[in-house]
Amino acid sequence: METFLEFLREVLKGIVREVSAYFFRKYILENKKTTLRRRKQKGGSHKK
């Protein structure tokens, strides 16, 4: 019984770690503004 509880505790620790990492990536890292990029020029020939 005790080994089952240890196993269950480790599983729950892993789940909590994965969920917290997911929310950290989603809400902290993705909300940082990326560097502004210039718009790509449209194709075609550019005559001067």
Secondary structure, DSSP 8 states (H G I E B T S, - for coil): -HHHHHHHHHHHHHHHHHHHHHHHIIIIITTS----------SS----
